[in-house]
Protein backbone atom coordinates (compact mmCIF):
# COMPACT_ATOMS: atom_id res chain seq x y z
CA UNK A 1 0.00 0.00 0.00
CA UNK A 2 1.28 3.44 -0.90
CA UNK A 3 1.62 6.15 1.70
CA UNK A 4 0.32 9.61 0.74
CA UNK A 5 2.04 12.78 1.96
CA UNK A 6 0.27 16.08 1.29
CA UNK A 7 1.74 18.50 3.85
CA UNK A 8 5.10 20.28 3.85
CA UNK A 9 5.27 19.97 7.64
CA UNK A 10 5.02 16.17 7.58
CA UNK A 11 7.81 14.63 9.72
CA UNK A 12 8.86 12.36 6.85
CA UNK A 13 9.35 15.38 4.60
CA UNK A 14 11.46 17.06 7.28
CA UNK A 15 13.54 13.91 7.72
CA UNK A 16 14.14 13.43 4.01
CA UNK A 17 15.06 17.06 3.60
CA UNK A 18 17.58 16.75 6.44
CA UNK A 19 19.48 14.09 4.47
CA UNK A 20 20.80 16.86 2.23
CA UNK A 21 23.08 17.78 5.14
CA UNK A 22 26.17 15.67 5.84
CA UNK A 23 25.73 15.82 9.60
CA UNK A 24 22.22 14.41 9.41
CA UNK A 25 23.22 11.80 6.80
CA UNK A 26 25.95 10.47 9.06
CA UNK A 27 23.66 10.42 12.08
CA UNK A 28 20.92 8.59 10.18
CA UNK A 29 23.22 6.39 8.10
CA UNK A 30 21.10 7.11 5.03
CA UNK A 31 21.34 9.19 1.86
CA UNK A 32 19.15 10.41 -1.00
CA UNK A 33 19.35 9.38 -4.65
CA UNK A 34 17.33 11.33 -7.19
CA UNK A 35 16.25 10.15 -10.61
CA UNK A 36 15.11 6.90 -12.21
CA UNK A 37 18.41 6.31 -14.03
CA UNK A 38 20.47 6.29 -10.82
CA UNK A 39 17.85 4.22 -9.03
CA UNK A 40 17.92 1.67 -11.84
CA UNK A 41 21.75 1.57 -11.65
CA UNK A 42 21.42 0.85 -7.94
CA UNK A 43 18.85 -1.90 -8.53
CA UNK A 44 21.04 -3.55 -11.16
CA UNK A 45 23.92 -3.46 -8.67
CA UNK A 46 21.83 -5.26 -6.07
CA UNK A 47 20.86 -2.28 -3.92
CA UNK A 48 17.28 -1.19 -3.29
CA UNK A 49 16.10 1.93 -1.47
CA UNK A 50 14.41 1.67 1.91
CA UNK A 51 11.93 4.30 0.75
CA UNK A 52 10.80 5.21 -2.74
CA UNK A 53 9.24 8.67 -3.01
CA UNK A 54 7.32 9.36 -6.22
CA UNK A 55 5.52 12.37 -7.63
CA UNK A 56 1.81 12.20 -8.15
CA UNK A 57 0.60 12.31 -11.75
CA UNK A 58 4.02 11.22 -13.01
CA UNK A 59 4.40 9.59 -16.39
CA UNK A 60 4.21 5.81 -16.32
CA UNK A 61 7.48 3.98 -16.91
CA UNK A 62 8.13 0.21 -16.88
CA UNK A 63 11.45 0.60 -15.01
CA UNK A 64 9.73 2.56 -12.26
CA UNK A 65 6.94 -0.01 -12.04
CA UNK A 66 9.49 -2.80 -11.67
CA UNK A 67 11.44 -0.82 -9.08
CA UNK A 68 8.28 -0.19 -7.08
CA UNK A 69 7.42 -3.89 -7.14
CA UNK A 70 10.90 -4.92 -5.96
CA UNK A 71 11.06 -2.27 -3.22
CA UNK A 72 7.64 -3.36 -1.93
CA UNK A 73 8.67 -7.01 -2.10
CA UNK A 74 11.78 -6.27 -0.04
CA UNK A 75 9.72 -4.56 2.66
CA UNK A 76 10.47 -1.01 1.57
CA UNK A 77 8.06 1.91 1.81
CA UNK A 78 6.39 3.53 -1.19
CA UNK A 79 5.44 7.20 -0.82
CA UNK A 80 3.49 9.43 -3.19
CA UNK A 81 3.57 13.19 -2.86
CA UNK A 82 3.34 16.39 -4.87
CA UNK A 83 6.02 17.78 -7.17
CA UNK A 84 6.28 20.81 -4.86
CA UNK A 85 7.08 18.61 -1.88
CA UNK A 86 9.67 16.69 -3.90
CA UNK A 87 11.24 20.05 -4.72
CA UNK A 88 11.38 20.83 -1.00
CA UNK A 89 12.97 17.45 -0.25
CA UNK A 90 15.67 17.69 -2.92
CA UNK A 91 16.26 21.44 -2.82
CA UNK A 92 16.11 21.55 -6.61
CA UNK A 93 13.58 23.61 -8.53
CA UNK A 94 13.50 21.00 -11.30
CA UNK A 95 13.35 17.93 -9.08
CA UNK A 96 12.89 14.62 -10.86
CA UNK A 97 9.76 12.57 -10.26
CA UNK A 98 11.34 9.90 -8.06
CA UNK A 99 13.74 9.83 -5.11
CA UNK A 100 15.15 6.86 -3.20
CA UNK A 101 16.45 6.66 0.36
CA UNK A 102 19.35 4.24 0.77
CA UNK A 103 21.24 2.93 3.76
CA UNK A 104 24.89 3.92 3.71
CA UNK A 105 27.21 0.93 3.63
CA UNK A 106 30.32 0.03 5.55
CA UNK A 107 33.44 1.87 4.35
CA UNK A 108 36.14 0.32 6.55
CA UNK A 109 39.40 -0.67 4.85
CA UNK A 110 39.21 -4.23 6.09
CA UNK A 111 36.03 -4.70 4.05
CA UNK A 112 38.08 -4.48 0.83
CA UNK A 113 39.62 -7.45 -0.95
CA UNK A 114 42.75 -6.05 -2.59
CA UNK A 115 42.99 -9.09 -4.86
CA UNK A 116 39.56 -8.43 -6.36
CA UNK A 117 40.96 -6.08 -9.03
CA UNK A 118 44.32 -5.10 -10.53
CA UNK A 119 43.67 -1.35 -10.07
CA UNK A 120 42.45 0.69 -7.15
CA UNK A 121 42.01 4.46 -6.94
CA UNK A 122 43.09 6.38 -3.86
CA UNK A 123 42.30 10.06 -3.16
CA UNK A 124 43.81 12.14 -0.36
CA UNK A 125 41.92 15.17 0.99
CA UNK A 126 39.75 15.40 -2.14
CA UNK A 127 37.28 18.17 -1.31
CA UNK A 128 35.16 18.55 -4.42
CA UNK A 129 32.23 16.08 -4.54
CA UNK A 130 32.20 16.39 -8.33
CA UNK A 131 35.81 15.21 -8.49
CA UNK A 132 35.01 12.39 -6.09
CA UNK A 133 32.09 11.26 -8.23
CA UNK A 134 34.25 11.49 -11.34
CA UNK A 135 36.87 9.25 -9.76
CA UNK A 136 34.18 6.69 -8.94
CA UNK A 137 33.02 6.85 -12.55
CA UNK A 138 36.62 6.39 -13.75
CA UNK A 139 37.02 3.44 -11.42
CA UNK A 140 33.98 1.78 -12.92
CA UNK A 141 35.28 2.45 -16.44
CA UNK A 142 38.70 0.85 -15.84
CA UNK A 143 37.38 -2.02 -13.75
CA UNK A 144 38.93 -0.80 -10.53
CA UNK A 145 38.15 -2.49 -7.25
CA UNK A 146 37.06 0.79 -5.73
CA UNK A 147 38.02 4.18 -4.34
CA UNK A 148 39.85 4.65 -1.04
CA UNK A 149 39.37 8.08 0.51
CA UNK A 150 42.25 9.23 2.68
CA UNK A 151 42.01 11.86 5.42
CA UNK A 152 39.28 14.52 5.13
CA UNK A 153 37.54 14.03 1.78
CA UNK A 154 34.16 15.04 0.44
CA UNK A 155 31.26 12.78 1.38
CA UNK A 156 30.81 9.98 -1.19
CA UNK A 157 27.11 9.82 -0.26
CA UNK A 158 26.35 13.48 -0.94
CA UNK A 159 23.87 14.19 -3.71
CA UNK A 160 26.58 15.92 -5.76
CA UNK A 161 29.03 13.01 -5.54
CA UNK A 162 26.36 10.39 -6.25
CA UNK A 163 25.14 12.35 -9.26
CA UNK A 164 28.67 12.89 -10.62
CA UNK A 165 29.43 9.18 -10.24
CA UNK A 166 26.68 8.36 -12.77
CA UNK A 167 25.76 5.32 -10.69
CA UNK A 168 29.33 4.13 -10.06
CA UNK A 169 28.91 4.69 -6.32
CA UNK A 170 26.84 1.49 -6.46
CA UNK A 171 29.40 -0.54 -8.44
CA UNK A 172 32.63 0.57 -6.80
CA UNK A 173 33.89 -0.34 -3.36
CA UNK A 174 34.34 2.76 -1.20
CA UNK A 175 36.59 2.91 1.87
CA UNK A 176 37.53 5.80 4.15
CA UNK A 177 40.63 5.92 6.34
CA UNK A 178 43.36 8.11 7.79
CA UNK A 179 46.78 7.95 6.14
CA UNK A 180 48.33 6.44 9.27
CA UNK A 181 45.85 3.57 9.02
CA UNK A 182 46.01 3.17 5.25
CA UNK A 183 49.78 2.66 5.03
CA UNK A 184 49.94 -0.33 7.44
CA UNK A 185 46.93 -1.87 5.68
CA UNK A 186 48.58 -1.42 2.27
CA UNK A 187 51.92 -2.82 3.44
CA UNK A 188 50.16 -5.78 5.02
CA UNK A 189 49.79 -7.41 1.62
CA UNK A 190 50.56 -7.05 -2.07
CA UNK A 191 50.15 -3.59 -3.53
CA UNK A 192 52.10 -0.95 -5.43
CA UNK A 193 51.41 2.67 -4.50
CA UNK A 194 51.78 5.04 -7.47
CA UNK A 195 51.37 8.81 -7.66
CA UNK A 196 51.92 11.57 -10.18
CA UNK A 197 54.77 13.70 -8.87
CA UNK A 198 57.71 15.92 -9.81
CA UNK A 199 59.98 14.40 -7.17
CA UNK A 200 62.31 11.69 -8.50
CA UNK A 201 59.66 10.73 -11.05
CA UNK A 202 59.81 8.72 -14.25
CA UNK A 203 57.60 9.26 -17.34
CA UNK A 204 54.15 7.81 -16.75
CA UNK A 205 54.11 6.02 -20.10
CA UNK A 206 55.84 2.67 -19.89
CA UNK A 207 56.56 2.90 -16.17
CA UNK A 208 56.94 -0.42 -14.31
CA UNK A 209 53.43 -0.75 -12.89
CA UNK A 210 52.54 -3.84 -10.86
CA UNK A 211 49.25 -5.43 -9.79
CA UNK A 212 47.43 -4.63 -7.60
CA UNK A 213 48.24 -0.99 -8.35
CA UNK A 214 46.93 1.75 -6.07
CA UNK A 215 46.75 5.04 -8.01
CA UNK A 216 47.03 7.95 -5.57
CA UNK A 217 45.95 11.54 -6.24
CA UNK A 218 46.12 14.46 -3.85
CA UNK A 219 44.15 17.52 -2.85
CA UNK A 220 42.91 19.72 -5.70
CA UNK A 221 44.92 22.80 -4.69
CA UNK A 222 47.80 21.48 -2.59
CA UNK A 223 48.53 18.09 -4.10
CA UNK A 224 50.07 15.35 -2.00
CA UNK A 225 52.11 16.06 1.13
CA UNK A 226 55.81 15.35 0.61
CA UNK A 227 55.77 12.56 3.20
CA UNK A 228 52.93 10.84 1.35
CA UNK A 229 54.82 11.00 -1.94
CA UNK A 230 57.89 9.56 -0.23
CA UNK A 231 55.86 6.51 0.78
CA UNK A 232 54.99 5.74 -2.85
CA UNK A 233 56.67 2.80 -4.57
CA UNK A 234 56.60 4.62 -7.89
CA UNK A 235 56.32 8.30 -8.78
CA UNK A 236 55.50 9.26 -12.34
CA UNK A 237 55.30 12.52 -14.24
CA UNK A 238 52.91 13.62 -16.99
CA UNK A 239 54.06 16.11 -19.66
CA UNK A 240 52.47 19.57 -19.63
CA UNK A 241 52.63 20.94 -23.17
CA UNK A 242 50.82 24.21 -22.53
CA UNK A 243 50.79 26.87 -19.84
CA UNK A 244 49.05 24.69 -17.24
CA UNK A 245 51.39 23.22 -14.64
CA UNK A 246 49.03 20.45 -13.53
CA UNK A 247 45.86 18.55 -14.36
CA UNK A 248 42.63 18.46 -12.42
CA UNK A 249 42.98 15.80 -9.72
CA UNK A 250 40.22 13.56 -11.09
CA UNK A 251 41.50 13.94 -14.66
CA UNK A 252 45.05 13.06 -13.60
CA UNK A 253 43.72 9.98 -11.84
CA UNK A 254 41.84 8.91 -14.98
CA UNK A 255 44.83 9.38 -17.29
CA UNK A 256 47.09 7.43 -14.96
CA UNK A 257 44.52 4.69 -14.37
CA UNK A 258 44.16 4.05 -18.10
CA UNK A 259 47.95 3.88 -18.51
CA UNK A 260 48.12 1.38 -15.66
CA UNK A 261 45.29 -0.63 -17.19
CA UNK A 262 47.13 -0.76 -20.52
CA UNK A 263 50.35 -1.88 -18.82
CA UNK A 264 49.13 -4.67 -16.55
C-alpha positions as CSV (number, residue, x, y, z in Angstrom):
1,X,0.0,0.0,0.0
2,X,1.3,3.4,-0.9
3,X,1.6,6.2,1.7
4,X,0.3,9.6,0.7
5,X,2.0,12.8,2.0
6,X,0.3,16.1,1.3
7,X,1.7,18.5,3.8
8,X,5.1,20.3,3.9
9,X,5.3,20.0,7.6
10,X,5.0,16.2,7.6
11,X,7.8,14.6,9.7
12,X,8.9,12.4,6.8
13,X,9.4,15.4,4.6
14,X,11.5,17.1,7.3
15,X,13.5,13.9,7.7
16,X,14.1,13.4,4.0
17,X,15.1,17.1,3.6
18,X,17.6,16.8,6.4
19,X,19.5,14.1,4.5
20,X,20.8,16.9,2.2
21,X,23.1,17.8,5.1
22,X,26.2,15.7,5.8
23,X,25.7,15.8,9.6
24,X,22.2,14.4,9.4
25,X,23.2,11.8,6.8
26,X,25.9,10.5,9.1
27,X,23.7,10.4,12.1
28,X,20.9,8.6,10.2
29,X,23.2,6.4,8.1
30,X,21.1,7.1,5.0
31,X,21.3,9.2,1.9
32,X,19.2,10.4,-1.0
33,X,19.4,9.4,-4.7
34,X,17.3,11.3,-7.2
35,X,16.2,10.1,-10.6
36,X,15.1,6.9,-12.2
37,X,18.4,6.3,-14.0
38,X,20.5,6.3,-10.8
39,X,17.9,4.2,-9.0
40,X,17.9,1.7,-11.8
41,X,21.7,1.6,-11.6
42,X,21.4,0.8,-7.9
43,X,18.9,-1.9,-8.5
44,X,21.0,-3.5,-11.2
45,X,23.9,-3.5,-8.7
46,X,21.8,-5.3,-6.1
47,X,20.9,-2.3,-3.9
48,X,17.3,-1.2,-3.3
49,X,16.1,1.9,-1.5
50,X,14.4,1.7,1.9
51,X,11.9,4.3,0.8
52,X,10.8,5.2,-2.7
53,X,9.2,8.7,-3.0
54,X,7.3,9.4,-6.2
55,X,5.5,12.4,-7.6
56,X,1.8,12.2,-8.1
57,X,0.6,12.3,-11.8
58,X,4.0,11.2,-13.0
59,X,4.4,9.6,-16.4
60,X,4.2,5.8,-16.3
61,X,7.5,4.0,-16.9
62,X,8.1,0.2,-16.9
63,X,11.4,0.6,-15.0
64,X,9.7,2.6,-12.3
65,X,6.9,0.0,-12.0
66,X,9.5,-2.8,-11.7
67,X,11.4,-0.8,-9.1
68,X,8.3,-0.2,-7.1
69,X,7.4,-3.9,-7.1
70,X,10.9,-4.9,-6.0
71,X,11.1,-2.3,-3.2
72,X,7.6,-3.4,-1.9
73,X,8.7,-7.0,-2.1
74,X,11.8,-6.3,0.0
75,X,9.7,-4.6,2.7
76,X,10.5,-1.0,1.6
77,X,8.1,1.9,1.8
78,X,6.4,3.5,-1.2
79,X,5.4,7.2,-0.8
80,X,3.5,9.4,-3.2
81,X,3.6,13.2,-2.9
82,X,3.3,16.4,-4.9
83,X,6.0,17.8,-7.2
84,X,6.3,20.8,-4.9
85,X,7.1,18.6,-1.9
86,X,9.7,16.7,-3.9
87,X,11.2,20.1,-4.7
88,X,11.4,20.8,-1.0
89,X,13.0,17.5,-0.3
90,X,15.7,17.7,-2.9
91,X,16.3,21.4,-2.8
92,X,16.1,21.5,-6.6
93,X,13.6,23.6,-8.5
94,X,13.5,21.0,-11.3
95,X,13.4,17.9,-9.1
96,X,12.9,14.6,-10.9
97,X,9.8,12.6,-10.3
98,X,11.3,9.9,-8.1
99,X,13.7,9.8,-5.1
100,X,15.1,6.9,-3.2
101,X,16.5,6.7,0.4
102,X,19.4,4.2,0.8
103,X,21.2,2.9,3.8
104,X,24.9,3.9,3.7
105,X,27.2,0.9,3.6
106,X,30.3,0.0,5.6
107,X,33.4,1.9,4.3
108,X,36.1,0.3,6.5
109,X,39.4,-0.7,4.9
110,X,39.2,-4.2,6.1
111,X,36.0,-4.7,4.0
112,X,38.1,-4.5,0.8
113,X,39.6,-7.4,-1.0
114,X,42.7,-6.0,-2.6
115,X,43.0,-9.1,-4.9
116,X,39.6,-8.4,-6.4
117,X,41.0,-6.1,-9.0
118,X,44.3,-5.1,-10.5
119,X,43.7,-1.4,-10.1
120,X,42.4,0.7,-7.1
121,X,42.0,4.5,-6.9
122,X,43.1,6.4,-3.9
123,X,42.3,10.1,-3.2
124,X,43.8,12.1,-0.4
125,X,41.9,15.2,1.0
126,X,39.8,15.4,-2.1
127,X,37.3,18.2,-1.3
128,X,35.2,18.6,-4.4
129,X,32.2,16.1,-4.5
130,X,32.2,16.4,-8.3
131,X,35.8,15.2,-8.5
132,X,35.0,12.4,-6.1
133,X,32.1,11.3,-8.2
134,X,34.3,11.5,-11.3
135,X,36.9,9.2,-9.8
136,X,34.2,6.7,-8.9
137,X,33.0,6.8,-12.5
138,X,36.6,6.4,-13.8
139,X,37.0,3.4,-11.4
140,X,34.0,1.8,-12.9
141,X,35.3,2.4,-16.4
142,X,38.7,0.9,-15.8
143,X,37.4,-2.0,-13.7
144,X,38.9,-0.8,-10.5
145,X,38.1,-2.5,-7.2
146,X,37.1,0.8,-5.7
147,X,38.0,4.2,-4.3
148,X,39.9,4.6,-1.0
149,X,39.4,8.1,0.5
150,X,42.2,9.2,2.7
151,X,42.0,11.9,5.4
152,X,39.3,14.5,5.1
153,X,37.5,14.0,1.8
154,X,34.2,15.0,0.4
155,X,31.3,12.8,1.4
156,X,30.8,10.0,-1.2
157,X,27.1,9.8,-0.3
158,X,26.4,13.5,-0.9
159,X,23.9,14.2,-3.7
160,X,26.6,15.9,-5.8
161,X,29.0,13.0,-5.5
162,X,26.4,10.4,-6.2
163,X,25.1,12.4,-9.3
164,X,28.7,12.9,-10.6
165,X,29.4,9.2,-10.2
166,X,26.7,8.4,-12.8
167,X,25.8,5.3,-10.7
168,X,29.3,4.1,-10.1
169,X,28.9,4.7,-6.3
170,X,26.8,1.5,-6.5
171,X,29.4,-0.5,-8.4
172,X,32.6,0.6,-6.8
173,X,33.9,-0.3,-3.4
174,X,34.3,2.8,-1.2
175,X,36.6,2.9,1.9
176,X,37.5,5.8,4.2
177,X,40.6,5.9,6.3
178,X,43.4,8.1,7.8
179,X,46.8,7.9,6.1
180,X,48.3,6.4,9.3
181,X,45.8,3.6,9.0
182,X,46.0,3.2,5.3
183,X,49.8,2.7,5.0
184,X,49.9,-0.3,7.4
185,X,46.9,-1.9,5.7
186,X,48.6,-1.4,2.3
187,X,51.9,-2.8,3.4
188,X,50.2,-5.8,5.0
189,X,49.8,-7.4,1.6
190,X,50.6,-7.0,-2.1
191,X,50.2,-3.6,-3.5
192,X,52.1,-0.9,-5.4
193,X,51.4,2.7,-4.5
194,X,51.8,5.0,-7.5
195,X,51.4,8.8,-7.7
196,X,51.9,11.6,-10.2
197,X,54.8,13.7,-8.9
198,X,57.7,15.9,-9.8
199,X,60.0,14.4,-7.2
200,X,62.3,11.7,-8.5
201,X,59.7,10.7,-11.0
202,X,59.8,8.7,-14.3
203,X,57.6,9.3,-17.3
204,X,54.1,7.8,-16.7
205,X,54.1,6.0,-20.1
206,X,55.8,2.7,-19.9
207,X,56.6,2.9,-16.2
208,X,56.9,-0.4,-14.3
209,X,53.4,-0.8,-12.9
210,X,52.5,-3.8,-10.9
211,X,49.3,-5.4,-9.8
212,X,47.4,-4.6,-7.6
213,X,48.2,-1.0,-8.3
214,X,46.9,1.7,-6.1
215,X,46.7,5.0,-8.0
216,X,47.0,7.9,-5.6
217,X,45.9,11.5,-6.2
218,X,46.1,14.5,-3.8
219,X,44.1,17.5,-2.8
220,X,42.9,19.7,-5.7
221,X,44.9,22.8,-4.7
222,X,47.8,21.5,-2.6
223,X,48.5,18.1,-4.1
224,X,50.1,15.3,-2.0
225,X,52.1,16.1,1.1
226,X,55.8,15.4,0.6
227,X,55.8,12.6,3.2
228,X,52.9,10.8,1.3
229,X,54.8,11.0,-1.9
230,X,57.9,9.6,-0.2
231,X,55.9,6.5,0.8
232,X,55.0,5.7,-2.9
233,X,56.7,2.8,-4.6
234,X,56.6,4.6,-7.9
235,X,56.3,8.3,-8.8
236,X,55.5,9.3,-12.3
237,X,55.3,12.5,-14.2
238,X,52.9,13.6,-17.0
239,X,54.1,16.1,-19.7
240,X,52.5,19.6,-19.6
241,X,52.6,20.9,-23.2
242,X,50.8,24.2,-22.5
243,X,50.8,26.9,-19.8
244,X,49.0,24.7,-17.2
245,X,51.4,23.2,-14.6
246,X,49.0,20.5,-13.5
247,X,45.9,18.6,-14.4
248,X,42.6,18.5,-12.4
249,X,43.0,15.8,-9.7
250,X,40.2,13.6,-11.1
251,X,41.5,13.9,-14.7
252,X,45.0,13.1,-13.6
253,X,43.7,10.0,-11.8
254,X,41.8,8.9,-15.0
255,X,44.8,9.4,-17.3
256,X,47.1,7.4,-15.0
257,X,44.5,4.7,-14.4
258,X,44.2,4.0,-18.1
259,X,47.9,3.9,-18.5
260,X,48.1,1.4,-15.7
261,X,45.3,-0.6,-17.2
262,X,47.1,-0.8,-20.5
263,X,50.3,-1.9,-18.8
264,X,49.1,-4.7,-16.6
